[in-house]
Amino acid sequence: MPDWTKPMQQTYEYYIVDPATWRDTERLMNVKMGATISRDADADTLGSASFDLSESIGECYIRTYLVTIQNGIRERFPLGTHMVQTPSEEFDGKAKSVSVDAYTPLIELKENPPPLGFSIRKGEPIMDNVCSLTKSHARAPVIECTDNKKLEVDFVSNTDDNWLTFLKDLSSNAKYEYELDDLGQICFRPVQEVTALQPVVTFDDSNSSILLPSITISRDLYGIPNVVEILYSGNNLTYQTRVVNNDPNSPISTVNRGREIIRRVTNPSLTGNPTKAQIDEYARQLLKTLSTLEYTVSYSHGYYPVRVGDCVLLNYERAGILNQKAKIISQSIKCTTGCVVTEKAIYTNSLWG
């Protein structure tokens, strides 16, 4: 592994991938400088790519490598594997240029729907079924997920589902989500809050850092309540409770905002025969949970092998960010000189409770 903070030579290589073996087969020499690899936790297929070529190629998988040479040591780092589709061609009178969009291996799960009324029965292991069905409907290797949680009720597909939406919804019942490794293999990651994650690297504003100087921080207080009302009716019981954030030290309190912003819940997730004290505590915990402000940080850095879903520690004193754990939610990797990665990450701050 090179020292990413020190000078090195960087180039890129592109290979056609055999979907049957998931191995490189043929190096492509017609890919122009400037390909873009996008990774996005909010995208259906978790990302995409775009390439400019000097001649057309058919539908195939392309794997991109960053090649580094430092102190005479040559190493390759895969940046992703994408299926090339939808080409467009231009001719300037001298040479032809072909621009192609490409998609992650999860695109194959979007191509077909489950059979009408397809269901998985109560008591079936959730992730065993997710892994098995993913293998059946996508050609990329699937890394097995070991989890014993079982369905509590029958899980039935919707008429507008494709395999990807169906399996995403199914895996959410076990609190897992899809992810892709750098080779394009399909993996699964447990859903975790930022505070529960451990940083894999620290980005700071020291002279030796690969973090570039420009950074943007955004936040949105809209929709964060300072009052929670709970209306419970069930098991011949009726309760009503109200919790108010009137703490003058809280920036979202009724005192500081000068008004009430109410979240009313009429179907609280409670089991058995709750008492009034339990309803009150439920309301307090709900207001505490809802009183969390999410910050989005946008920044750029030289390439470092972190992926969407990883946690990084941001220590950027000039921007007022000190030892803040943040979860990466998107990356755009530009395959040009310097291999600059434009990244977004989120972190949270509790404003009450």
ABEGO torsion letter per residue (X at the ends): XBBAABBBBBBBBBBBBBAAAGBBABBBAABBBGBBBBBBAABAAGEBBBBBBABBBBBBBBBBBBBBBBGGBBBBBBAEBBBBBGBBBBBAGABBBBBBBBBBAAAAAAABBBBBGBBBBBGBBAAAAAAAAAAAABABBBBBBBBABBBABBBBBBAABBAAAAAAAAAAAAGBBBBBBAAGBBBBBBBBBAAABBBABBBBABAABABBABBBBBBBABGBBABBBBBBBEGGBBBBBBBBBABAABAABAAAAGBBBBBBBABBBBBEBBBAAAAAAAAAAAAAAAABBBBBBBBBBBBBBBBBGBBBBBBBAAAGBBGBBBBBABBBBBBBBGGBBBBBBBBBBBABX
